Amino acid sequence: MKAVVKVGGKQYIVTEKETLLVDRLQDGTKELTLDALLTIDGDKTEVGTPVVKGVKVSAKVVEAEVKGDKIRVIRYKSKKRVHKENGHRQKYSQIQITSIK
């Protein structure tokens, strides 16, 4: 069974026992209960308005803060000897889907 859930303003399609990176969760939660926006069970697809009734997705936080890959941003103006380089590493939380009920 697959489900579409919304975490931090983004939607993810998840299955049981799947680990995924989501935007960093602010509070120190260890367990999450998410509403399913859509469920897929074989050939049967159920779309919620706005959520599917009776379907909850349970997840646990594996790591509260994980850093992503570094992104280098370069601003450059030709013939002016002007350049500026910045770096950025996004912070994520790693969660694991425990069950879809």
URNOR-V94002 format. One record per run of one state. SS is the DSSP state (hx for helix, st for strand, lp for the rest). FROM is the first residue (numbers start at 1). TO is the last residue. Records with the same first field share a line. If there is no record, write none. Layout:
# URNOR-V94002
SS->FROM-TO / FROM-TO
This chain:
# URNOR-V94002
lp->1-1 / 8-9 / 16-18 / 24-30 / 42-43 / 48-55 / 78-81 / 101-101
st->2-7 / 10-15 / 19-23 / 31-41 / 44-47 / 56-77 / 82-100
